[in-house]
Amino acid sequence: MITAHKYLNLDLSVINVSAVIIDKLTQNDLLKYDELLGIVVSILGKNAKDVFPYALNFLYLLDKIQYLPLSDSFQLTKN
């Protein structure tokens, strides 16, 4: 999913979806999972729904976002 191949739509790559997530989280301090998913789908289309969890995992593993389970929301980490 991260590496490119000839059938990959670059707009729906994990890197691009991650960039949209980071952009929206810089504009808003805190976004709920459903709100963030709705924003990504409205920008990239309904096929982005399949890539969305992988992009969240990618950003979480890189320690760029943190998940707040009580509010079911995400925010950028303070690095």
N, C-alpha and C positions, 0 to 999 in steps of 0.2 A: 504494500500500500504506500510506503514511503518512496521507494525507488520507482523511477519512471520506466514505462514500457510503452510500446506503440499504441496500445489501446486505452491508455490512461487519459482521462479528461483532467487536465491540470487544474481546472476550477474546482474539481471535487477531490483533490488530493488532500492528504492529511495535513500537509504543510500549509496549504491555502486556507483550509477550514480553521486550522489553529490560528492563523494570522487574523482571520475575521473575529474569532473568539477573543483574542488579545485586544484587538481594536475596540470591540464593544465593552470589554471589561475596563479599559482605560477611560472610556467615556462615562461609565457607570461604575461606582465602587463595588456594588453587590448586585448580582442578578440570579434569580431563581433558575433552576434547571429548565423548566418549561418555557420561561421567558427567553432564555438564551437560545434554546432550540428553535423557538419561533422566529427569532431574529435571524439566525443562520439560515433557516429554510426560506425566509422571505428574501434574503440577499442572494443565495446560491441556488435555490430551487429545491423541490421536494426530494431529489436524489441525495441531497446533502444529509438527510436524516440517517442514512446508512453509515456515513463516515463520521458523524458527530461524536459517538462514543469513543472511537479510536483517537480522534483529535483531543478529546478531554483527557484520555489516558496518556497520550503523548505529552501534553502540557503538564500534567500532574507528575509524571516521571521526571521531567526536566525541572521540577520545582518552580514552575511559573505561576501555577494557580493552586488554590487550596479549596477544599470542599468543606462546607459548614453543614453538618448533618441535621442540626436542630431546625434550621430554616430551609434546608434542601437547596442551598445556593452556592455560588462560586464567587471568589474574589481573587485578584492578583496578589501574589506574595510580595512582601516588602524586602526584596533583595537589594 
